[in-house]
C-alpha cells in the first residue's frame, strides 16, 4: 500500500505523523531503507534475523529463490553416510567408467 503523506523536515530530521503508523499496531522501532527513488520506513523486526535468513528473504522477495513445494529429503546420520561412502567407493572411478563407455561406442 502506498500512501503519500505530508512530512515536516526539521533540524531533528523528518517528522512523520504517528497516526500513519497506527496500521502497523504497537511498533516500538522502525527501519529506514534508502533506495534510489524513495526512502522506505517499515516496522523493525521484533527479533534479530540471521544474515542468511535476511538474504534468503530478500532473494525470495526479488523472485530469485522459490520455496520448493515438496519436503526436503531427510539427512542421513554420520554413521550411515560413512557406511554408504565405504560401499559406494569400491570399484572403478567414474571417470574411468565414462572413458570405457565412450571407447565401446567408438
PyMOL commands that set and color helices and strands:
alter all, ss='L'
color gray80, all
select helices_A, chain A and resi 18-24+51-61+78-88+94-105
alter helices_A, ss='H'
color red, helices_A
select strands_A, chain A and resi 8-10+13-15+30-34+39-43
alter strands_A, ss='S'
color yellow, strands_A
deselect
rebuild
show_as cartoon
